[in-house]
Amino acid sequence: MSYSQAIKDILNILDLNIIFNENCLSTEKIKGVFSRIFHGFLEESPTCCPHCQSNHSNIIKWGYTSSLIKMPSVSEYVTYIRLKKRRFFCKKCDTTFVLDTPFVSRNNCISNNLKRLIAKQLTSKHAMSDIAKQTSVSTSTVSRVLKEWYEPIKKYSYELPSVLCFDEFKSVKKVAGSMSFIMMNGETNELIDILPDRRLPKIENYFNGFSLANRKQVKYVVSDIYQPYITLTKRVFPNAKVVLDKFHLVQYLGRAFQRIRIKIMTQLKCKEADPKVFKIEKPHEISLLKH
Ligand SMILES: [Zn+2]
């Protein structure tokens, strides 16, 4: 077995184009921690240009580019590969490029082996901060691996439509809230769901069960002027606009008009001796409300 292959077996690297020479191991202090560094090369001849698909006759070697890639620890040492990748220049489209290797994603400094280890640890009952400590990465890296490797659990079997209509109603005595929440598809007029409680924490928790991608697709939320619905829309539907529906708007205007009418009538009654003189007869009252 060659020296290079022995190193690759230790680091679990299957890419045939990565080479390690003798004396490729050094110990350096990186971010204040003594770490093992394996110095390797990625030597591969491209068959064509990835930008213009021109064949290899137009491609020439163009120096190296180096990157530091974190690997799973070896003998409890934080371990890296300093990988020198061959750069190429395409004479046809005047661009440079570097070939990819399967053991690390493009523009990434965490190897796929290390990501796989983190993903495996995420299946155990450990806090993200503990996994970060064990694998010598930051907690945000663990969080990124979680998002990259695992699909969020779908709580509901249906998706949200682009137009949602909210309202509340009195349902049954057993429910915790005074009013229940009802939701409808604004495009098809179909009932989507009923929740026993219309209060903000309850409905926010419900909508957070849908993926962010789905919630981003909601364009309009049609509701009355109940403030928690407006707050909810801002929090969980980043691309949605609140639309106040016509029924509730007319209802609010009607109530406001009634209040002013009653106030004026009360004032007139106070000033005059006979309140009957200033009483608005029923047909006039209805006419005023209509206008
Ligand atoms: Zn090209």
Residues whose N, C-alpha, C, O or C-beta is under 5 A from the ligand:
A	BS01	ZN	C49 H51 C52 Q53 S54 C90 K92 C93
